[in-house]
Amino acid sequence: MRLRIRLGIRLFLFFLVCNALAFGALAIDVTSTKDNTAGHFSPFSLTSNAFTTANATELLVVFLGAGQAGTGGMPDLPDGVITGSVSGAGLTWQLAVRTNVQGGTAEIWYALATTILTSQTVTATLTVTGGTFNQIRGVSITLVSFTGASTSTGIGATGTGNAATGAPTANLTTTQNNSWVFGVGVDWSNDTARTVGSGQTIVHQDVDSTNGITIWAQRQNSTTPASGTSVTINDTAPTTDEWNLSLAEILPFTPKGLSKSKKIERLSP
């Protein structure tokens, strides 16, 4: 009887390992970007370019940035506060994090696709509240789809940072081994390209000379091996601008029941 139980446990573990291998390591499948530099009264919607995913199960993440709500050329009127939302591709979108303390907003939205998506689009809608004659100046969407991502939570820890002046920086503490940290920022002060910190890469950057702003997405070069690690997304230049920055931890797929099964196997003589 014990032999059969142990054999059953090993077969179950073998199934879980095969399942994990089928999902593979956390990796990027699709990257799709869309920018708009015109001024628009609230609400304003920007639709991404069409994209197609390669796998039936992928995590889709939208890194959304928008410029400061303007006052229609009347600086004596108060600025409003921008918030965004994301819809489309037949998916249920959830907000991971939003930073809109300074001018503009930097947001991360995510959804899980359980079928291959063919020639789909997503739409970001920006709304201004609390101002008069407010305009949205510059919008950028960066959509990234991930294979080998968590099929339950998708997003782990989040981080946020903002300042009226200084080099953009924010951090989070990872909650799972081999997760990947991404960020999105908006600089309302200047149309200046970012100089990213060590071990990081720009995913997309909209240096908007029309409105004199910059919206960008960036990431760590690789996944972070250990849970509980403090990870920073930062730029070393410019150092005197106003900025918002939002971070999210992309979680890898982990077979359910694996740790419990290992405990059971250790208890079995």
CORZIHU-V938534 format. One record per helix or strand of 3 or more residues. SS is the DSSP state (H for helix, E for strand). FROM is the first residue (numbers start at 1). LEN is the number of residues. If there is no record, write none. Layout:
# CORZIHU-V938534
ss:SS from:FROM len:LEN
ss:SS from:FROM len:LEN
This chain:
# CORZIHU-V938534
ss:H from:2 len:22
ss:E from:27 len:15
ss:E from:44 len:4
ss:E from:58 len:9
ss:E from:81 len:8
ss:E from:94 len:6
ss:E from:105 len:9
ss:E from:122 len:8
ss:E from:135 len:13
ss:E from:155 len:9
ss:E from:169 len:5
ss:E from:179 len:9
ss:E from:200 len:9
ss:E from:213 len:8
ss:E from:230 len:8
ss:E from:243 len:8
ss:H from:258 len:10
